[in-house]
Amino acid sequence: MEIKAHEVNHSQIAEVISDSMIIQSAQDGLDLLGNLYYEGFDKIVILEKNIASGFFDLKNGMAGEILQKFSNYRVRLAIVGDFSMYSSRSLNHFILESNKIGHVNFVGSLPGAISRLSKN
């Protein structure tokens, strides 16, 4: 795993780069959050492919548990991917609501993620 720092509008945004799965459990999400928060990042970009598919099944609670920790620590998150493959109505509603609030963003590109996270 590699962390690429982006500085935009005096904000440090961590881009997580990996060829392997990074978040397979709620604890993995918490570990990633803690490590990057300790390094001074309060905004994080991660690719959907680096997150276990279970995250996107809202029934198991993994997404809620992870995103609650991000909210508690006031760390903003952007997940980059193609979310059209998920047919769950509740997940699609969750994505729309999350993007409206802006603390957690589901976006289609890295530039889109950086742009969303660089806004206050």
C-alpha positions as CSV (number, residue, x, y, z in Angstrom):
1,M,0.0,0.0,0.0
2,E,1.2,3.5,-0.9
3,I,-0.1,6.9,0.2
4,K,0.1,9.7,-2.2
5,A,-0.5,13.1,-0.7
6,H,-2.4,15.8,-2.5
7,E,-2.3,19.4,-1.2
8,V,-5.3,21.4,-2.4
9,N,-6.5,24.7,-0.8
10,H,-4.2,24.1,2.2
11,S,-5.8,20.6,2.7
12,Q,-3.8,17.4,2.9
13,I,-5.7,14.6,1.0
14,A,-4.4,11.0,1.3
15,E,-4.8,8.9,-1.9
16,V,-4.6,5.2,-0.9
17,I,-2.9,3.2,-3.7
18,S,-2.9,-0.5,-3.7
19,D,-3.3,-3.5,-6.0
20,S,-4.8,-5.6,-3.2
21,M,-7.8,-5.5,-0.9
22,I,-7.3,-2.9,1.9
23,I,-10.6,-2.9,3.7
24,Q,-12.0,-6.4,4.3
25,S,-13.5,-5.7,7.7
26,A,-14.7,-2.9,9.9
27,Q,-11.4,-3.2,11.8
28,D,-9.4,-2.7,8.6
29,G,-11.3,0.5,8.0
30,L,-10.6,1.7,11.5
31,D,-6.9,0.8,11.2
32,L,-6.7,2.8,7.9
33,L,-8.5,5.7,9.4
34,G,-6.3,5.7,12.5
35,N,-3.0,5.4,10.6
36,L,-3.8,8.2,8.2
37,Y,-5.3,10.5,10.9
38,Y,-2.1,10.0,12.9
39,E,-0.1,11.1,9.8
40,G,-2.1,14.3,9.7
41,F,-4.6,13.5,7.0
42,D,-8.3,14.4,7.5
43,K,-9.4,13.6,4.0
44,I,-8.9,10.2,2.3
45,V,-9.5,8.8,-1.2
46,I,-9.7,5.1,-1.7
47,L,-10.7,3.0,-4.7
48,E,-13.8,0.8,-4.6
49,K,-11.7,-2.1,-5.8
50,N,-9.7,-1.9,-2.6
51,I,-12.9,-2.4,-0.4
52,A,-14.5,-5.8,0.1
53,S,-17.9,-6.2,-1.6
54,G,-19.4,-6.8,1.8
55,F,-19.0,-3.1,2.5
56,F,-21.6,-2.4,-0.2
57,D,-24.2,-4.7,1.4
58,L,-25.7,-2.4,3.9
59,K,-27.5,-5.3,5.7
60,N,-24.2,-6.5,7.3
61,G,-23.4,-3.2,8.9
62,M,-19.8,-2.9,7.9
63,A,-20.3,0.3,5.9
64,G,-22.2,1.9,8.8
65,E,-19.6,0.9,11.4
66,I,-16.7,2.2,9.3
67,L,-18.4,5.4,8.2
68,Q,-19.4,6.2,11.7
69,K,-15.8,6.1,12.8
70,F,-14.9,8.5,9.9
71,S,-17.7,10.8,11.1
72,N,-16.6,10.7,14.7
73,Y,-13.0,11.6,13.8
74,R,-14.3,14.2,11.3
75,V,-12.3,12.6,8.5
76,R,-13.9,13.0,5.0
77,L,-13.8,10.1,2.6
78,A,-14.2,9.7,-1.1
79,I,-14.6,6.3,-2.6
80,V,-13.8,6.2,-6.3
81,G,-15.5,3.6,-8.5
82,D,-18.4,2.6,-10.8
83,F,-21.3,2.1,-8.5
84,S,-23.8,1.4,-11.2
85,M,-23.3,-2.3,-10.8
86,Y,-24.9,-2.2,-7.4
87,S,-28.7,-2.7,-7.8
88,S,-29.6,-2.4,-4.2
89,R,-32.1,0.4,-3.8
90,S,-31.0,1.1,-0.2
91,L,-27.4,1.4,-1.3
92,N,-28.2,3.7,-4.2
93,H,-30.2,5.9,-1.8
94,F,-27.4,5.8,0.7
95,I,-24.9,6.9,-2.0
96,L,-27.2,9.8,-3.1
97,E,-27.7,11.0,0.5
98,S,-24.0,10.7,1.3
99,N,-23.0,12.7,-1.7
100,K,-25.5,15.4,-0.7
101,I,-24.1,15.7,2.8
102,G,-20.5,15.5,1.5
103,H,-18.8,13.9,4.4
104,V,-18.6,10.6,2.5
105,N,-18.5,10.8,-1.3
106,F,-19.0,8.2,-3.9
107,V,-17.4,9.5,-7.1
108,G,-16.4,8.2,-10.5
109,S,-12.9,9.6,-10.8
110,L,-9.8,10.6,-8.8
111,P,-10.1,14.3,-10.0
112,G,-13.7,14.2,-8.9
113,A,-12.7,12.9,-5.5
114,I,-10.0,15.5,-5.0
115,S,-12.4,18.2,-6.1
116,R,-15.1,17.1,-3.7
117,L,-12.7,16.8,-0.7
118,S,-11.0,20.1,-1.4
119,K,-14.2,22.0,-0.8
120,N,-15.0,23.0,2.7
